[in-house]
Amino acid sequence: MQLYFCLLVTINHKICLSGFVFQINLKFLTWAGILCCLIWSGFAQQAGSDCIKANAKSCGECIQAGPNCGWCKKTDFLQEGEPTSARCDDLAALRSKGCPMEDIENPRGSKQVLEDREVTNRKIGAAEKLKPEAITQIQPQKLVLKLRVGEPQTFSLKFKRAEDYPIDLYYLMDLSYSMKDDLENVKSLGTALMQEMQKITSDFRIGFGSFVEKTVMPYISTTPAKLRNPCTGDQNCTSPFSYKNVLSLTSEGNRFNELVGKQHISGNLDSPEGGFDAIMQVAVCGDQIGWRNVTRLLVFSTDAGFHFAGDGKLGGIVLPNDGKCHLENNVYTMSHYYDYPSIAHLVQKLSENNIQTIFAVTEEFQAVYKELKNLIPKSAVGTLSSNSSNVIQLIIDAYNSLSSEVILENSKLPKGVAISYKSYCKNGVNDTQEDGRKCSNISIGDEVRFEINVTAYECPKKGQNETIKIKPLGFTEEVEINLQFICECQCQSEGEPNSPACHEGNGTFECGACRCNEGRIGRLCECSTDEVNSEDMDAYCRRENSTEICSNNGECICGQCVCKKRENTNEVYSGKYCECDNFNCDRSNGLICGGNGICKCRVCECFPNFTGSACDCSLDTTPCMASNGQICNGRGTCECGTCNCTDPKFQGPTCEMCQTCLGVCAEHKDCVQCRAFNKGEKKETCSQECMHFNMTRVESRDKLPQPGQPDPLSHCKEKDVDDCWFYFTYSVNSNGEANVHVVETPECPSGPDIIPIVAGVVAGIVLIGLALLLIWKLLMIIHDRREFAKFEKEKMNAKWDTGENPIYKSAVTTVVNPKYEGK
């Protein structure tokens, strides 16, 4: 069992943490410390358990069990009954078992950079003209990683886009009849594109190829007339073909215009074209195309879809595409023999040859080629106008898009090796997982960095070295990494074959232990496999007067007990007869030895300051300390951190509680009162009953003795006969003399002030009366207004109060003569 010691801080000490001060409770701190130790120990044991579970028989097997496993090569390290595999454990466990650091084999991985050229810094138009192979965009170029199982090795990779980097561009064009008007615009593409690309690089080359379709039915008509001219009417078209390399890569733009100007449109029957056949040949026929180790761009121009693997069955072609070059006189001659390549096959070949593809397609097929782009790394899609008039701008935009992104790709990893990436891109953008492989929006001259972790999870069967390569997609430069696996310990190379230490040369003595020859077993290879079950050997594995072999806790091998292993790797049997263990000791609070000791051969060996069979008895007297500074208040003994009160009247954790005691303060109250103030019940008998203590008067409570003095001290607050409070302390010194310190002036309560009380009562009555009167007056006003409003309303509704009866009609009718003028 691994044990770790934690620092315990006693009561009244303070810990400062981030500017705050905390008072520590002893009991809480003690348990927290124990818990801390156990948790820490648990972590250490868990780390070591993987090493123990590996059951390693040699140092090599041990170091492959995990990065924290070490092997003790000290010859006398093992105890009786322990197997050879006990030499393998985590480093802390080996040290705690007594293995010196110089005897622990623990090889570590490392990295070594073999080639580390700085990335190239040069400007366009510079006087110096570097060859493509002399330009460096990635650093480092070659390194060696020594890998130990489970231990990652990390290195940093730098990438910087070089200015004025050479570019090879191959224009692959669909020459089916629908592309007739596009061909006219492409005929002048060479010189125009040269002029535009000069703004990007001074070293630019261009090439041209064309494709139509496989020359078998049902893709084309195979009648003799249609083979000569597949077009209808008076259109003069060239014979159909699969793929032609019209112009290998050249820096002569005029030559491009000249040869493309001689090209003629052809025709086929179905809508999809055989462009994949052409792309495959462009990718794999590097010598004929003339690719250099520079930026390689393939512009694929079409206005139709594409055939892919499986479509060749329509023409009776069943052989899968072999991915090899079949150009004769710059013409693909095996289109009738091999099927179209699959998309995955095409991706593989484009990636192997560092070719970045630009699909220049019409609006109608944008969606199809965008899906294809998602399957082909480092590819782009541009919208081609109906007559290809925008092809130059399309190429420039696509190139800028492709070159502004770097994506790292690694070659196939050996079995048991994993790799992870973390990117550090522009403007503080960092990513991990799959996004850790790439950086976007990189301009010329920008520098980005990647952190790469390589981890081995197992050793190769033969331990041979492996090589992997990492490169940015679309670039020819790469980092070559040589992987060397640490599968053996250094001490194994120093082993002594047929060593006398291994029972007359029956094994190789290496790393402090014997590695037995075939047919031999035992710690020292002292037995042959035929002797393992011999009854004579079993006699050496039994204790006296016992019939149990190895105490039923192990096996007898070659006359020696090899103890069993428990499921819990921290529980161990040991001893010559496996009679001991470290988990059957007394327990306290559910812990072996109370967590305060080590279990050795079923007996607890306690840590300092602890005792008892389960180490559950603390010798620390701090929990027994009473508030007066005495252990158990002077009325008991401290046993295992707990007070055992000897005076039956006193109880509690520190023997300070007394349910039947009057109390120090109440007991001496009357005597202090009569001597200090000459009053109280013992005023008349004060000189006879109250002279057993020395009394000292002080001015105020602050002058009274405070806790911390060596003598037991009690602070008292009592009332006298006049209801005044008086304060005093009572203490007994080491000589048994009682001392009383009393405050000379009692605190008496003052009487009530009558005038403010009477004035307040009268004022309250008056205010309450006024408030009630105002409320009554407000209610009356509200009532009167409501009644008046009701009266007004009824008055307006009454018609009889207008002064005239509405049903009365006069008996006199008056007629006025209109001619009468009053004369």
Disulfide bonds with the S-S distance in Angstrom:
Cys6-Cys37 2.50
Cys51-Cys69 2.02
Cys59-Cys489 1.85
Cys62-Cys88 2.13
Cys72-Cys99 2.05
Cys231-Cys237 1.71
Cys285-Cys325 1.96
Cys425-Cys439 1.88
Cys459-Cys487 2.11
Cys491-Cys511 1.83
Cys502-Cys514 2.06
Cys516-Cys525 2.10
Cys527-Cys558 2.24
Cys541-Cys556 1.98
Cys550-Cys561 2.09
Cys563-Cys578 2.18
Cys580-Cys601 1.74
Cys585-Cys599 1.97
Cys593-Cys604 2.04
Cys606-Cys615 2.04
Cys617-Cys640 1.85
Cys624-Cys638 2.09
Cys632-Cys643 2.11
Cys645-Cys655 1.99
Cys658-Cys661 1.77
Cys665-Cys716 1.93
Cys671-Cys690 2.19
Cys674-Cys686 2.22
Cys724-Cys748 1.85
